[in-house]
Amino acid sequence: QVHVVESGGGLVQPGGSLKLSCATSGATGSVTLMAWYRQAPGNERVLIASVESGGRPKYSDSLKGRVTISRDSAKNTLDLQMNNLRPEDTAVYYCKARTGLGDDYWGKGTLVTVTY
């Protein structure tokens, strides 16, 4: 089993930046993919970006250019750097870890609010 914990959410003004972090523990050696998702109020959870072990990050078209993910395999973490934030970026941001068996483990999410 893999335990996933997100951190770094909070209140930020439009145009600002924020860095979220995802820490994993437990059976981290079985993790083959990590990803960030977000879920805005009343909407479905959508993929922001993902990275497979040894692979390059992949980004969704909607946020490409404003976000960057970086994985530290030694620390079993995945960071999400977000720039030029907009009010519509307000959402709960979730981290997911997938194992080689296809099991997905989610964190409880961290809230990002973009407002003046």
Summary of the structure (lengths in Angstrom):
residues: 116
radius of gyration: 13.5
end to end distance: 40.1
largest distance: 43.8
contacts: 346
relative contact order: 0.33
helix: 5%
strand: 57%
